Amino acid sequence: MNTGQLNAVDLLIGVLTVAGWLGSGVAAAARRHRIALALLAAAVLASAARVASVVALSRAGWWFVAEKVVIGVPLLIAGTAVALVVAVPRLTAAVRGAESATGSAPATRAVAKASPAVVVPVLSAGYAAAAGLLVTVLHGHPATWGAGLVATALVGAATPVTWQVLARPVPSAVLRGGTAATVAVAMAGAAATAVSAVPTASPGTTHHHPAVEARSVSDLRGPATPEPGRAVRRYTLTARTATITLSSGRRVEAWTFDGQVPGPHLTAEVGDLVEVTLRNADIGVGATLHWHGYDVPAGEDGVPGLTQDAVRPGQEFVYRFRANQVGTYWYHTHSMSHRGVRMGLYGTLVVMAPRATGPGLDVSVPVHTFGGTVVFGNHDQFDERRVTPGVPVRLRLINTDSRPHRFTLAGTAYRIVAIDGGDLSGPTQVNRVGLHLSAGGRYDLAFAMPEAVVTLLADGDRGRGLRLWPARGTGAGPDAQMADTSGWPDLDPTRYGTAGSTPIDARNRFDRDFTLVLDRGLTLADGRPRFAFTVNGRAHPDIPTQYVREGDLVRLAIVNRSFAIHPWHLHGHHVLVLARDGRPPTGSPLWLDTFDVLPGETWQVAFRADNPGVWANHCHDLDHAEAGMMLHLAYDGIATSSGGHH
């Protein structure tokens, strides 16, 4: 059982524990003492199981159990102990009394008098179990004094109220004193929670104070002229609303670049100067161009609030950068990106090595979702192509969605030659496997066209995809084109290819170590309470910035406590995977710009701080980023340039 599954089991046990205690209390109040005793026994067993599950979960790291160990388990143990000491003897006596009673009034009265003393401790144990569970669900990481005090106050308030409801009046002095204490504890907890929400340095974060005046990110721009002998690749993209027509004839209202979705396919050769003019015709929220996975100078990164203002209707902005990274990339707006990308403001970018083109098929395949329908490029049915057998084929898979997709290629063996634009070491042939692409991720597949039909599918949907037919003959493979790929095993990229040397490994001395604990909970964001996706217990814009110096060797640990997948994306840098759940890769070194952190997973990655700027560092499920899961990584001496919405 992996950590994510164990976390889910722990939550289920917690719910059953609460149900057992509250059910026992309700049964006791209804004088169903045998049922109450049975449910109490079940609640005790569930409480023990909860403690055991927390102990098991702790082996994955303190991040997964902090609030459980500090708040939840102590409350649960205290409530259980009180119930066992106070309620069980009375409940047992009530059961025996009921068994020996002959229906006489005194016996009935004796049982009735015993009930409140049973009910309150049992229900209080339920309140304690529920309070601990609510801290996990609503507050999450990290454990704080404020959360503990509020949880304790809730239990303290519910207990006398329950007593009052059961018509066993509490002496007024005791009631007043208990109420005052409860209010004081709750106020202290609320104050502690508010204080803890004020942004401060997170673990591993260091604030530096350079002696020189800070430079603006807007000064960190690409070159204005090409290198001698190199070309300038000039493009103009106009962001505008439009109605697009998919291959099926279906019409979709979209936000587009040049009236099409995806936007124009941009290409360059290594060494070229890429110059792209973005114009905004009528996108009211503004538009920018972020070059996903391309490590451009910070001033070209296209993030409103960090590197530029959003380009408003009637305005334009010119991006320039040198094409120095071969591979498959894509571009998209970063202005209200959770909406803009979904509506269609994205396109593809491919940089080739000089003279790398030749006979064959080289096709970029961006996969996107419009209105619940997955489309390949602009095809919501099959994109059919004829290819001569023996010709080399390269399929560049690009996931432009905010959720992962599972791709399968049927009809041929193939090699995965690159991931996230980086070539892999020693790629071997694979066949009949599933490929999981994180949101924003890219896989390059290479093979020689067989004399058979080759079919690319996403998520097992056999109604749409990319289908390659051999150019001569009818081709074999109706089975291949309609293969059921749901049972194919999934490829683990950390075990694929051959190991190679890297400039960084886990034995290095790191100048900066940061830990990002991903969760969901109540927090204060920009001065307002919010149920947000959080990093280290806080939400954007209140997550402390991580600071580095140019040249630093930086290690990131990314921990997913939540039940959602978080595709993590650091702008301006590729990171080397050091370990996933403590296991280092055994295959090709993986330099990634986006990677899925599954529920319960912990990734360790590293990079050299060699691209000065202020960079977005966020979940690329763009709805999660909008809901708070975004922070910044800043170099000493660099300041943001402008305001705007990411």
C-alpha positions in Angstrom: 0.0 0.0 0.0 1.5 3.3 -1.0 1.4 6.5 1.0 -1.6 8.0 -0.9 -3.6 4.8 -0.3 -2.6 4.7 3.3 -3.6 8.4 3.7 -7.1 7.5 2.3 -7.4 4.5 4.6 -6.5 6.7 7.6 -9.2 9.2 6.6 -11.7 6.4 6.3 -10.8 4.9 9.7 -11.1 8.4 11.1 -14.6 8.7 9.8 -15.6 5.3 11.1 -14.1 6.2 14.5 -16.3 9.3 14.7 -19.3 7.4 13.5 -18.7 4.7 16.2 -18.4 7.1 19.1 -21.4 9.3 18.0 -23.5 6.2 17.2 -22.8 4.8 20.6 -23.7 8.0 22.3 -27.0 8.3 20.4 -27.8 4.7 21.2 -27.1 5.3 24.9 -29.3 8.4 24.8 -32.1 6.3 23.3 -31.4 3.7 26.1 -30.4 1.0 23.6 -27.7 0.0 25.9 -26.6 -3.2 24.3 -26.3 -1.5 20.9 -24.5 1.4 22.6 -22.0 -1.0 24.2 -21.4 -2.8 20.9 -20.8 0.4 19.1 -18.6 1.7 21.9 -16.4 -1.5 21.5 -16.3 -0.9 17.8 -15.3 2.8 18.4 -12.5 1.7 20.7 -11.2 -0.7 18.1 -11.5 2.0 15.4 -9.6 4.4 17.6 -6.8 1.9 18.1 -6.8 1.3 14.3 -6.6 5.1 13.8 -3.5 5.3 16.0 -2.0 2.4 14.2 -2.6 4.0 10.8 -1.0 7.2 11.9 2.0 5.3 13.1 2.2 3.5 9.7 1.8 6.8 7.9 4.5 8.5 9.9 7.0 6.2 8.1 6.5 8.3 5.0 7.5 11.5 6.7 6.5 13.9 9.4 4.7 16.0 6.8 1.9 13.4 6.5 1.1 13.1 10.3 2.1 16.3 12.0 -1.4 17.6 12.9 -2.5 14.0 13.6 0.3 13.4 16.1 0.2 16.9 17.7 -3.6 17.4 17.8 -5.8 14.6 16.5 -4.4 11.6 18.3 -4.0 13.3 21.7 -7.7 14.5 21.5 -8.7 11.0 20.5 -6.8 9.3 23.2 -8.1 11.7 25.9 -11.7 11.3 24.7 -11.4 7.5 24.6 -9.8 7.4 28.1 -12.6 9.4 29.6 -15.3 7.3 27.9 -13.7 4.1 29.1 -13.2 5.3 32.7 -16.5 7.1 33.1 -19.0 5.7 30.7 -18.2 2.0 30.3 -18.8 0.9 33.9 -22.2 2.7 33.9 -23.1 1.4 30.5 -22.2 -2.1 31.6 -24.2 -1.7 34.8 -27.1 -0.4 32.7 -27.0 -3.5 30.5 -26.9 -5.8 33.5 -29.7 -3.9 35.2 -31.8 -4.1 32.1 -31.2 -7.9 32.0 -32.1 -8.4 35.6 -35.0 -6.0 35.6 -38.5 -7.4 35.7 -40.1 -4.3 34.5 -40.3 -2.7 37.9 -40.4 1.1 38.0 -37.3 1.4 40.3 -35.2 -0.5 37.8 -36.4 1.6 34.9 -35.7 4.8 36.9 -32.2 3.5 37.8 -31.4 2.9 34.1 -32.8 6.4 33.2 -30.7 8.1 35.8 -27.5 6.3 34.5 -28.0 7.4 30.9 -26.7 11.0 30.9 -23.5 10.0 32.7 -23.0 7.5 29.9 -24.0 9.7 26.9 -21.9 12.8 27.6 -18.5 11.0 27.9 -19.2 8.9 24.8 -20.4 11.8 22.7 -17.5 13.8 23.9 -15.1 11.1 22.6 -16.9 11.5 19.3 -16.5 15.2 19.4 -12.8 14.8 20.1 -12.4 12.3 17.2 -14.3 14.6 14.9 -12.3 17.7 15.9 -9.0 16.0 15.1 -10.4 14.8 11.8 -11.6 18.3 10.9 -8.1 19.7 11.6 -6.8 17.3 9.0 -9.5 18.0 6.4 -10.0 21.8 6.9 -6.6 22.9 8.2 -4.0 20.4 7.1 -0.3 21.2 7.1 1.4 22.5 9.2 0.2 21.7 12.7 -0.3 25.0 14.6 -1.1 26.0 18.2 -4.1 27.9 16.8 -5.6 24.8 15.2 -5.1 22.8 18.4 -6.6 25.4 20.6 -9.7 25.9 18.3 -10.2 22.1 18.1 -9.9 21.8 21.9 -12.4 24.7 22.4 -14.9 23.1 20.1 -14.8 19.9 22.1 -15.0 21.9 25.3 -18.0 23.9 24.1 -19.9 20.9 22.8 -19.7 18.9 26.0 -21.6 21.2 28.4 -24.1 22.0 25.6 -24.8 18.2 25.3 -25.2 17.9 29.0 -27.7 20.8 29.0 -29.7 19.2 26.1 -29.9 16.0 28.1 -31.6 17.9 30.9 -28.9 17.4 33.5 -28.4 21.1 34.5 -24.8 22.1 35.2 -24.3 24.3 38.3 -24.3 27.9 37.1 -20.8 28.7 38.4 -19.4 25.6 36.6 -21.3 26.5 33.4 -20.1 30.1 33.5 -16.5 29.1 34.2 -16.5 26.5 31.5 -18.0 28.9 29.0 -15.5 31.6 29.8 -12.6 29.1 29.5 -14.0 27.8 26.2 -14.3 31.3 24.8 -10.8 32.2 26.0 -9.3 29.1 24.4 -11.2 29.7 21.1 -10.1 33.3 21.0 -6.5 32.3 21.7 -6.7 29.7 18.9 -8.1 32.2 16.5 -5.4 34.7 17.3 -2.7 32.1 17.0 -4.2 31.0 13.6 -4.3 34.6 12.4 -0.7 35.2 13.5 0.5 32.0 11.8 -1.1 33.1 8.5 1.1 36.2 8.4 3.8 35.5 5.7 7.2 34.7 7.2 10.2 32.8 6.0 9.3 29.2 5.3 11.7 26.4 6.2 14.7 26.6 4.0 13.9 30.2 2.9 16.5 32.8 3.5 16.0 36.5 2.8 19.2 38.2 1.5 20.0 41.9 1.4 22.2 42.6 -1.6 24.5 45.6 -1.3 23.6 46.8 -4.8 20.3 48.3 -6.0 18.0 45.6 -7.3 17.6 45.2 -11.1 14.1 44.8 -12.6 13.1 41.6 -14.3 12.0 43.8 -17.2 15.7 44.5 -17.8 16.5 40.8 -18.3 15.6 40.5 -22.0 16.7 38.5 -24.9 19.1 39.9 -27.6 17.8 42.4 -30.2 20.1 41.1 -33.0 21.0 37.6 -34.1 24.5 36.0 -33.9 26.5 36.3 -37.2 25.2 33.9 -39.8 22.1 33.0 -37.9 18.5 33.7 -38.9 15.7 35.7 -37.3 12.5 33.8 -37.0 9.8 36.5 -36.9 6.2 35.7 -36.0 3.2 37.8 -35.1 0.4 36.3 -33.0 -2.9 38.1 -32.5 -5.1 37.0 -29.5 -8.8 37.3 -30.4 -12.1 35.6 -29.7 -13.4 33.4 -32.5 -15.6 30.5 -33.3 -13.5 27.5 -34.4 -14.7 24.5 -36.3 -13.4 21.1 -35.2 -12.9 18.2 -37.7 -16.3 16.8 -36.9 -17.9 20.1 -37.9 -18.6 21.0 -34.3 -18.3 24.7 -33.7 -16.7 26.0 -30.4 -16.4 29.5 -29.0 -12.8 30.0 -28.2 -10.0 32.4 -27.4 -7.4 32.0 -30.2 -4.1 33.0 -31.6 -4.7 34.2 -35.2 -8.2 32.7 -35.2 -7.1 29.1 -34.7 -6.7 26.5 -32.0 -4.1 25.5 -31.4 -2.2 28.7 -32.4 0.3 28.7 -35.2 3.1 26.1 -35.0 6.4 28.0 -34.3 9.7 26.5 -35.4 13.4 27.5 -35.2 16.9 26.0 -35.5 19.4 26.2 -32.7 21.2 29.5 -32.8 18.3 31.4 -34.4 16.8 34.5 -32.8 13.1 34.0 -32.2 11.1 37.2 -32.3 7.4 37.0 -31.6 5.0 40.0 -31.5 1.9 39.4 -29.5 -1.1 41.6 -30.2 -4.3 41.6 -28.3 -7.5 42.2 -30.4 -10.2 41.7 -27.9 -9.3 39.4 -25.0 -10.6 41.5 -22.1 -8.5 39.8 -19.3 -5.3 40.4 -21.2 -2.9 38.0 -22.8 0.8 37.1 -22.6 3.1 34.4 -24.0 4.8 32.0 -21.6 7.2 29.6 -23.3 6.5 26.4 -21.3 9.7 24.5 -20.6 11.8 26.9 -22.6 14.4 28.6 -20.3 14.1 32.1 -21.7 15.5 35.2 -20.0 13.2 36.2 -17.2 11.9 39.3 -19.0 10.6 37.1 -21.8 8.7 34.7 -19.5 5.3 36.2 -19.9 4.0 36.2 -16.3 1.9 39.3 -15.4 2.9 40.6 -12.0 6.5 39.3 -12.3 7.9 40.0 -15.7 5.5 42.3 -17.5 2.0 43.8 -17.6 -0.7 41.8 -19.3 -1.2 42.9 -22.9 -4.6 44.5 -23.0 -6.8 44.9 -26.0 -5.2 47.2 -28.5 -1.7 46.7 -27.1 1.3 44.6 -28.2 4.5 43.2 -26.7 7.6 41.8 -28.5 9.3 38.7 -27.1 12.9 37.8 -28.2 15.0 34.9 -27.2 17.8 32.8 -28.7 16.8 29.3 -29.7 19.4 27.3 -27.7 17.3 24.3 -26.5 16.5 21.6 -29.0 13.2 19.9 -28.4 9.4 20.0 -28.1 7.9 22.9 -26.2 4.7 24.9 -26.2 3.4 28.4 -25.5 0.4 29.7 -23.7 -1.1 32.7 -22.1 -0.2 33.3 -18.4 -2.8 36.0 -17.9 -5.8 34.4 -16.1 -4.2 31.2 -17.4 -6.7 28.8 -15.8 -9.3 30.3 -18.1 -7.2 31.5 -21.1 -5.5 28.2 -21.7 -8.7 26.2 -21.3 -10.4 28.5 -23.9 -7.6 28.0 -26.4 -4.7 30.4 -26.0 -1.9 28.0 -26.6 0.3 26.6 -29.4 3.4 24.5 -30.1 7.1 25.4 -30.4 9.7 23.1 -31.9 13.5 23.8 -32.0 15.5 21.6 -34.3 19.2 21.0 -34.6 20.7 22.4 -37.8 20.1 20.2 -40.8 18.0 17.8 -38.6 15.1 17.7 -41.0 14.9 15.0 -43.7 12.5 12.5 -45.3 9.9 11.3 -42.8 7.0 12.5 -40.7 7.6 14.8 -37.8 4.3 15.9 -36.3 3.4 17.8 -33.1 0.3 16.4 -31.4 -1.1 18.9 -28.8 -3.9 17.3 -26.9 -6.6 19.5 -25.3 -10.1 19.3 -23.9 -13.0 21.4 -25.2 -16.3 21.0 -23.4 -15.4 17.6 -22.1 -14.2 16.3 -25.5 -10.5 15.5 -26.0 -9.1 16.8 -29.3 -5.9 16.0 -31.1 -4.8 19.4 -32.6 -8.2 20.4 -33.9 -9.4 16.9 -34.5 -12.2 15.6 -32.4 -12.4 12.5 -34.6 -9.4 10.6 -36.1 -6.6 12.6 -37.7 -5.9 10.2 -40.6 -2.5 10.3 -42.4 -0.8 8.2 -45.0 2.9 7.4 -44.4 5.3 5.3 -46.6 6.5 2.1 -44.8 10.1 2.4 -43.5 10.0 6.2 -43.2 11.1 7.5 -39.8 8.2 8.9 -37.7 8.5 11.3 -34.8 5.4 12.0 -32.8 5.7 14.9 -30.3 3.0 14.4 -27.7 2.1 17.6 -25.8 -0.5 17.7 -23.0 -1.9 21.2 -23.0 -4.6 20.3 -20.4 -4.6 20.9 -16.6 -4.9 17.1 -16.0 -2.8 14.1 -16.9 -3.6 12.0 -20.0 -2.7 8.4 -20.6 -1.4 7.8 -24.2 -1.1 4.5 -26.0 0.5 3.8 -29.4 -0.8 0.6 -31.0 0.5 -1.2 -34.1 4.3 -0.8 -33.7 7.2 -0.8 -31.2 8.8 2.6 -30.6 11.4 4.4 -28.6 10.8 7.4 -26.2 13.6 9.6 -27.3 12.9 12.7 -25.3 10.8 13.9 -22.3 10.1 17.6 -21.7 12.4 18.6 -24.6 15.4 16.7 -23.2 16.9 13.7 -25.0 17.0 10.4 -23.1 20.0 8.2 -22.7 19.8 4.8 -24.3 16.1 4.7 -25.1 15.0 1.1 -25.8 12.0 -0.1 -27.8 8.8 -0.6 -26.0 5.4 -1.9 -27.1 1.9 -2.1 -25.6 2.6 0.2 -22.7 0.7 3.3 -21.3 2.4 6.7 -21.2 1.2 9.1 -18.5 1.8 12.7 -19.5 1.5 15.3 -16.7 -0.3 18.6 -17.4 2.1 20.6 -19.6 4.4 17.6 -20.2 5.9 16.3 -23.5 7.0 12.9 -24.8 8.7 12.4 -28.2 8.1 8.9 -29.7 10.2 7.6 -32.6 9.8 4.6 -34.9 9.9 3.5 -38.5 6.5 3.3 -40.2 5.5 -0.4 -40.4 3.3 -1.9 -43.1 0.4 -1.7 -40.6 -2.0 0.8 -39.2 -0.5 2.7 -36.2 -3.0 4.4 -33.8 -2.4 6.9 -31.0 -5.1 7.1 -28.4 -5.6 9.2 -25.3 -7.3 7.7 -22.2 -8.4 4.6 -24.1 -10.9 6.5 -26.1 -11.2 4.5 -29.4 -13.4 7.1 -31.1 -10.7 9.7 -31.7 -6.9 10.1 -32.0 -4.1 10.0 -34.6 -4.1 7.1 -37.1 -1.3 6.5 -39.6 -2.0 4.3 -42.6 0.7 2.7 -44.7 0.9 4.6 -48.0 0.8 1.4 -50.1 -1.6 -1.5 -49.7 -4.4 -1.7 -47.3 -2.2 -2.3 -44.3 -2.7 -4.8 -41.6 -4.1 -4.0 -38.3 -7.8 -3.5 -37.7 -6.9 -4.9 -34.3 -4.2 -2.3 -33.9 -6.4 0.6 -34.8 -9.1 -0.4 -32.4 -7.0 -2.1 -29.7 -8.3 -2.1 -26.1 -5.3 -0.6 -24.4 -6.8 -0.2 -20.9 -5.0 -3.3 -19.6 -1.5 -2.3 -20.8 1.0 -1.7 -18.1 2.2 1.9 -17.5 5.8 2.8 -18.3 7.8 4.2 -15.4 10.1 6.9 -16.9 12.4 6.7 -13.9 13.3 3.1 -14.9 13.5 3.7 -18.7 16.7 4.0 -20.7 20.2 3.7 -19.4 21.9 5.6 -16.5 24.3 8.3 -17.4 26.5 10.9 -15.6 25.0 14.1 -14.4 26.5 17.4 -13.1 24.3 17.0 -9.9 23.5 14.0 -7.7 22.2 13.4 -4.2 25.8 13.4 -2.8 26.3 17.1 -3.7 26.4 19.8 -1.0 23.4 22.0 -1.7 23.4 25.7 -1.1 19.6 25.9 -0.7 17.2 23.3 0.5 13.4 24.0 0.2 10.5 21.8 1.1 7.1 22.4 -0.4 4.2 20.6 1.3 1.2 20.6 -1.0 -2.2 20.4 0.7 -5.7 22.0 0.9 -7.1 23.9 3.8 -8.5 27.0 5.3 -6.1 29.9 5.3 -5.9 33.6 5.0 -5.0 34.7 1.4 -4.5 38.4 0.7 -6.3 39.2 4.0 -9.4 37.0 3.3 -10.3 33.6 4.6 -10.2 31.0 1.9 -10.4 27.3 1.4 -7.4 27.0 -0.9 -4.8 24.7 -2.4 -1.8 25.5 -0.2 1.9 25.3 0.0 3.3 24.9 3.5 -0.1 25.9 4.8 -0.4 29.2 2.9 -1.9 30.3 -0.4 -0.9 32.8 -3.1 -0.1 35.7 -2.7 0.9 35.0 0.9 3.4 32.1 0.3 6.9 33.3 1.2 9.2 33.7 -1.7 12.2 31.4 -2.0 15.5 33.2 -2.5 18.6 32.0 -4.2 21.9 33.4 -5.4 23.1 33.0 -8.9 25.3 29.8 -9.0 23.6 28.2 -6.1 22.9 24.4 -6.2 19.3 24.1 -5.1 17.3 21.1 -4.0 13.5 20.9 -3.8 11.5 18.4 -1.9 7.9 18.4 -3.0 5.4 16.5 -0.8 1.8 15.9 -1.7 -0.5 15.5 1.3 -3.6 16.1 -0.6 -5.9 13.7 -2.6 -5.3 15.5 -5.9 -2.6 15.2 -8.5 -0.3 18.2 -8.6 1.8 18.6 -11.8 4.7 20.8 -10.5 6.3 23.4 -12.8 9.2 25.7 -12.1 9.6 28.4 -14.7 13.0 29.2 -16.2 14.7 26.0 -15.2 14.8 22.3 -15.8 15.2 20.2 -12.7 17.0 16.9 -12.4 15.0 14.1 -10.6 17.0 12.8 -7.6 14.4 10.5 -6.1 10.7 9.7 -6.1 9.5 8.4 -2.7 13.1 7.9 -1.7 14.0 5.8 -4.8 16.6 7.3 -7.2 16.0 6.8 -10.9 17.8 3.8 -12.4 17.2 4.7 -16.1 18.1 7.8 -18.1 18.7 11.0 -16.2 15.5 12.9 -16.2 15.6 16.7 -16.7 12.0 17.8 -16.4 10.1 21.1 -16.4 6.8 19.5 -15.3 6.1 16.3 -13.3 3.1 14.8 -11.6 3.3 14.6 -7.8 0.7 11.9 -7.0 -1.2 11.8 -3.7 1.2 10.7 -1.0 4.3 11.1 -3.1 7.5 12.9 -2.3 9.8 14.0 -5.1 13.3 15.3 -4.7 14.7 17.4 -7.6 17.6 19.7 -8.0 18.9 22.5 -10.3 21.7 25.0 -10.7 20.5 28.6 -10.3 21.8 29.9 -13.6 19.0 32.0 -15.0 18.6 35.2 -12.9 15.1 36.5 -12.4 11.9 36.2 -10.4 10.1 33.0 -11.4 6.7 31.4 -10.9 6.8 28.0 -9.2 3.4 26.5 -9.2 1.0 23.6 -9.8 0.2 23.3 -13.5 -3.3 22.2 -12.8 -4.1 25.8 -13.5 -7.2 25.8 -11.5 -5.1 24.7 -8.5 -2.7 27.6 -9.2 -5.6 30.0 -9.4 -6.9 28.6 -6.1 -3.6 29.4 -4.3 -0.9 26.9 -5.2 1.7 29.3 -6.6 4.8 30.9 -5.2 7.9 32.6 -6.5 11.6 31.8 -6.7 13.7 34.9 -6.7 17.4 35.6 -7.3 19.1 38.1 -5.0 19.2 41.6 -6.5 16.2 41.0 -8.9 12.8 42.7 -8.5 9.5 42.1 -10.2 8.5 44.6 -12.9 4.8 45.2 -12.8 1.4 44.2 -11.5 -1.2 41.9 -13.0 -2.9 38.5 -12.6 -1.0 35.3 -13.2 
